Amino acid sequence: MRSELFEFVGAQGQRLSGQLDRPDGPARGFALFAHCFTCTRKSLAAVRIARALAGQGVGVLRFDFTGLGQSGGEFSDSTFSGSVEDVQAAAAAMQAAGFEPGLLIGHSLGGAAVLAAAGALPMIKAVATIGAPFDVVHVKRLFGDDLQVLLEKGEAEVKLGGRPFKMRRGFIDDLATHDQGARIAGLRRALLVMHSPLDDTVDIANAAQIFQAAKHPKSFVSLDDADHLLTRPEDAAYAAQVIAAWAPRYLGAPVPRTAAQPGEVVVEETGEGNFQVEVVAGGVRFLADEPVDVGGLGAGPTPYDLLCAALGACTAMTLRLYARHKKLPLERVRVGVGHARNTPGKPGDTFLREIAIKGDLSVEQRARLIEIANRCPVHLSLERGAQVETREVQALHDLPGVESAGQHAQDMKDDIKSF
């Protein structure tokens, strides 16, 4: 994932600051994330959802609303109308920069903001909300006893989420001017509503009202025992996974990988458990880990599993290529590979491989396919051994001399020519 600063001008001329998280390969689409009330673009939910979508090939802009985080303007002058305008300004800036968003995601009051903003953004195809209120007047509950002081004096310091904020009465007065029910009924976009039944900040009844007001296609997903801010990592991760699975159908098909793209693989620690890492390879992301009983989380294949997978995949591909070249009636290939460390005194390691070949093949043809398996590029690389060059860098960049993604296919063709 590539992450870069994305700044733009808000509707009132203020500078708004965001972070654009982009997939390593070509993007299949872009999304815009609106954070919760008084939060920032660095909230756990915002970061995790952006990373998950980037892993699915969707770029995400998460930005700070006026007066929050690194954005300009005064929060005391902000209103819900202003937040809606911020979302619309962000979408317009993305479009102008060539990152036209097709998806809006909003958390809490940010969810209400994207529901309100979507109608004026024709490029938006889908909207997802997390813990969003149906009626924005609901926000007044967050002010507690400070609300009356704010209404009487027109300006006051209030505590929101345990932090002090200077607010003006204009924020409260503006809330009453919004008819969210009518907006949601006329949304005409695919809608995903996510909410926790135990949310004690925005009651689950709000999700029911949003869902009932919206037209199809619409979906609801319960966040079970999550809190309003999704402060537990597993809750934010779950919301991210659901959105990442739901959204792509509205953003177009995945962008196919091309042979000319780099064959580089990137591995990065996730910060979870003792060993868990995220692997970015071939345009997809997945986890690698160690078993639970040796200190891992058991969330993915081990490094030796991945090495075995490389040999197994190369074997099956090479046999298929050879069978097509020779017009053999090969129906299906299944390969099992395991790794064994040799006892002292024996050279190297051993990779144990079994190949199940299905098809109306003669004894000679089957024997030939086994010979071909021993000629697959990864097999030959393991037999020859390899040199590893390592150096420390401040940041990862394109590795010089790395073969393209299409090199393996060329190697398979070259290795079977003599057969």
Secondary structure, 3 states (H helix, E strand, C coil): CEEEEEEEECCCCCEEEEEEEECCCCCCEEEEEECCCCCCCCCHHHHHHHHHHHHCCEEEEEECCCCCCCCCCCHHHCCHHHHHHHHHHHHHHHHHCCCCEEEEEEECHHHHHHHHHHHHCCCCCEEEEECCCCCHHHHHHHHCCHHHHHHHHCEEEEEECCEEEEEEHHHHHHHCCCCHHHHHHCCCCEEEEEECCCCCCCCCHHHHHHHHHCCCCEEEEECCCCCCCCCCHHHHHHHHHHHHHHHHHHCCCCCCCCCCCECCCEEEECCCCCCCEEEEECCEEEEECCCHHHCCCCCCCCHHHHHHHHHHHHHHHHHHHHHHHHCCCEEEEEEEEEEEECCCCCCCEEEEEEEEEEECCCHHHHHHHHHHHCCCHHHHHHHHCCCCCCCCCCCCCCCCCCCECCHHHHHHHHHHCCC
